[in-house]
């Protein structure tokens, strides 16, 4: 039997590294299940069939020792059987890559929101029918068994789900590439609602084991923290071991099986036995506790000093291990690190991994002995940066004091990088500073000239009005004095301006290290600036976002290197987000198009457009949507106890809870709708378009206002859903613990999806793409990918409202003087303040944040957009009454949005940023 190569790298290669700095790593073959020995492969086309039912039975008996085949044990058995096939595909893929030695992309991300794996894996490998048939012998279905799988809790929202889609597309397009992240033991948290409030609970997603991962105890690297510098040599004060776990990622319709490598943190010494025997029990396990903290929870609360350090620890931990791992594999085949950029591209997914700039420099200089200039040349050719947000809190800025304490060598390198960078732009800054100074001077002189002219006019008027010699003399004296004072004031201003070092001021705008504008004297490392300086490409994730990056976030960098900045509009994988989560609609699409090739070639969806005009097809489309609504209604009943009818419009807003995403505005509109229904006569109620309003999403544990928004929605639901007078005309649902599996139930059932962020604040969004591909209408602002969805679908088919991005800054300045409150807004908020939904005191500052400008600032302009939003909602009701037209346009949504496939996005990244070519097996 031919042994597989070690699958610890892109070419299955073992590292070279100094023994003092790196832990051991075996070079042997991947350990396989005994069931794989001499077993013929089961292929996607059905050749070489094997007894899958027998395999599942063997897993039940020998791996799980299960006395009976209940759903949980069947899931585990099927998963391990699929795992064995993934191992085969993984080995063959990496053996092929080892032979061909192609360039790889390494996707560095703090989040990978993978969701459940079973369905995606068997479908991608073309084995869904085989496993479905095998499970019949156990009286089960594949759909029933997959529900026993727990979501992998490795992400929070769109950032992590995008990363998961990208890995699927990389494998599907046969691109050599890996993901790198952290194996969080508890994820972010499991959200529950208790007494009407969000509570955060540990997410024990690994409790029952994880059949989809392969532990690699032979692949370990040391990662250091704290300590001191002895010249340029860093002596860490604390070290942990990064141990690798691999998660195979199968492509669709291909033999390629890529990898997500996740790092667990282990202590150098698990138990200090001497300390334990001395009764120092806390000290005995101190190293283990510190290591456990690193890989425990996604985004630990950074409100404390230790929380800040832990976040930076996490980021450095996985970046350092990933870079060490990649360099080690490279050196197995190549001796000259100058060639690293020809074989590896590191894509930094947002600012979390951007410490990679300093760490790659450290590894090249301190570990591999390269001079600074050569290390910098390699670094800036190997790293690329994706910006995902314009929100200040997500553009990380680490206090220099924290960086200096935790990573002293990296702070030293960042200062060197910054000094060299500022020196390189000094001439440009001098020119720009001179221009700025001249412009300021001209501006001052123009203002002074205008003032002088006004004074001259006033003096002339005073002279003309004077009737006596005394009055004329007084007017002349006053005019002369005013002129002298004006000239003196201008002279003083120009003298003061002359003292300003405009070059230094310009240089500050380029500096990676900047003063905290909110805390005088505190210096911060701007990680986004570090990423821009240290990478060869910077991209946004939607057309409008990429423009905002250039005009608002990095304009000074664009002046210098405009060619570095690109747009790569996000996409989602059609496999998970249409074909697999909505098999009924998928089957209808395939029947209409006469092929299932659209699952990989999303452009074929455009062929559905003529079917939108076919009444019989529209009925079948509606029937599918109704079936998915029924499934969601059943799920709502199971989770919340609320019963909802399937006849109303299903109106959905599911995403991370944040003020800029404006779930609060949605809630206010629902309050008004509820109040009006209560006031209607029976005849008026007959004209109401009934709605089920569905929310889902987590509020960060330390996000005070977001948690109050959750509480308000839950309170509205409790009031509305228990009001017999309203009945099925309005229901409100908050589904706790929103995750990928929840989305797979919600999105196919949605008829209206809300993407209502303040214009210019949502980088892209990806849930809007998923909803659109499943035929759900969008109500939203001209923000993120909504704009491009409108361009593809037709803006007449979206319910667009609100101010434009270019108006935002002006409107924020004018917000305190805003008086044009819509009566519907005022009426709804007065109800909240009056305690109609309980907790009046608790909701007081939430209401004030958008309605009382002596206490809040309504930064996201809910009041400005509310009237337009309500008008758009009226348009929704109007269209929903015409079900034939509604369905026709729903079909056009699916037909028009094939552009938003992550396959297209990844193909653009590969060609325009990574320079990575497909490496397909024969």
HUTAUR-V672024 format. One line per field, one symbol per residue. ss: DSSP state (H for helix, E for strand, L for the rest). burial: b if it has 9 or more other ideal C-beta (glycine too) atoms within 8 Angstrom, else e. A space follows every 10 residues. Layout:
ss=???
burial=???
//
This chain:
ss=LLLLLLLLLL LLLLLLLLLL LLLLLLLLLL LLLHHHLLLL LLLLLLLLLL LHHHHHHHHH HHHLLLLLLL HHHHHHHHHH HHHHHHHHHH HHHHHHHHHH LLLEEEEELL LLLLELLHHH HHHHLLLHHH HHHHHHLLLL LHHHHHLLLL LELLLLLHHH HHHHHHHHHH HHLLELEEEE EELLLLLLLE EEEELLEEEE ELLLLLLLLL LLEEEEEEEE EEEEELLEEE LLEEELLEEE EEEEEEEEEE LLLLLLEEEE EEEEEEELLL LLHHHHHLLL HHHHLHHHHH HHHHLLLLLL LLLLHHHHHH HHHHHHHHHH HHHHHHHHHH HHHLLLHHHH HHHEEEEEEL HHHLLHHHHH HHHHHHHLLL LHHHHHHHHH HHEEEELLLL LHHHLLEEEH HHHHHHLHHH HHHHHHHHHH HHHHLHHHHH HHHHHHHHHH HHHHHHHHHH HHHHHHHHHH HHHHHLLLHH HHHHHHHHHH HHHHHHHHHH HHHHHHHHHL LHHHHHHHHH LLEEELLLLL LLEEEEHHHH HHHHLLEEEE LLHHHHHHHH HHHLHHHHHH LHHHEEELLL LELHHHHHHH LLHHHHHHHH HHHLLLHHHL LHHHHHHHHH HHHLHHHHHH HHHHHHHHHH HHHHHHHHHH LLLLLLLLEE EEEELLLLHH HLHHHHHHHH HHHHHHHHHL LHHHHLLLLL EEEEEELLLL LLLHHHHHHH HHHHHHHHHH HLLLLLHHHE EEEEELLLLH HHHHHHHHHL LEEEELLLLL LLLLLLHHHH HHHLLLEEEE LLLLLHHHHH HHHLHHHLEE LLLLHHHHHH HHHHHHHLLL LLHHHHHHHH HHHLLLLLLH HHHHHHHHHH HLLLLLLLLL LHHHHHHHHH HHHHHHHHHH LLHHHHHHHH HHHHHHLHHH EHHHHHHHHH HHHHLLLELL LL
burial=eeebbbbbbb bbbbbebeee ebeebeeeeb ebbebbeeee ebeeeeeeeb ebbebbbbbb bebbebeebe bebbbbbbbb bbbbbbbbbb bbbbbbbbee ebbbbbbbbb bbbbbbbbbb bbbbbbbbeb bbbbbbebeb ebeebbebbe bbbbbbbbbb bbbbbbbbbb bbbbbbbbbb bbbbbbbbbb bbbeebbbee eebebeeeee bbbbebebbb bbbbbbbebe eeebebebbb bbbbbbbbbb bbbbbbbbbb bbbbbbbeee ebeebbeeeb eeebbbbbeb bbbbbbbbbb ebeeeebbbb bbbbbbbbbb bbbbbbbbbb bbebeebeeb bebbbbbbbb bbbbbbbbbb bbbbbbbbeb ebebbbbbbb ebbbbbbbeb eeebbbbbbb ebbbebbbbb bbbbbbbbeb bbeebbebbb ebbbebbeeb beebbeebee bbeebbebbe ebbeebeeee bbebbbebbe ebbeebbebb eebbeebeee ebbebbbeeb bbbbebeeee ebbbbbbbbb bbbbbebbbb bbbbbbbbbb eebbbebbee eeebbbbbbb bbbbbbbbbb bbebbbebbb ebbeeeebbb ebebbbbbbe bbeeeebbeb bbebbbbbbb bbbebbbeeb ebebbeebbb bbbbbbbebb bbbbbbbbbb bbbbbebbeb eeeebeebbb bbbbbbbbbe eebebbbbbb bbbbbbbbbb bebeebebbb bbbbbbbbbb bbbbbbbbbb bbbbbbbbbb bbbbbbbbbb bbbbbbbbbb bbbbbbbbbb ebbbeebbbb bbbebebbee bbeebeebee bbebbbbbbe bbbeeebebb eebbbbbbbb bebeebebeb bbbbbbbbbb bbbebbbebb eeeeebbbbb bbbbbbbbbb bbbbbbbbbb eebbebeebe be
//
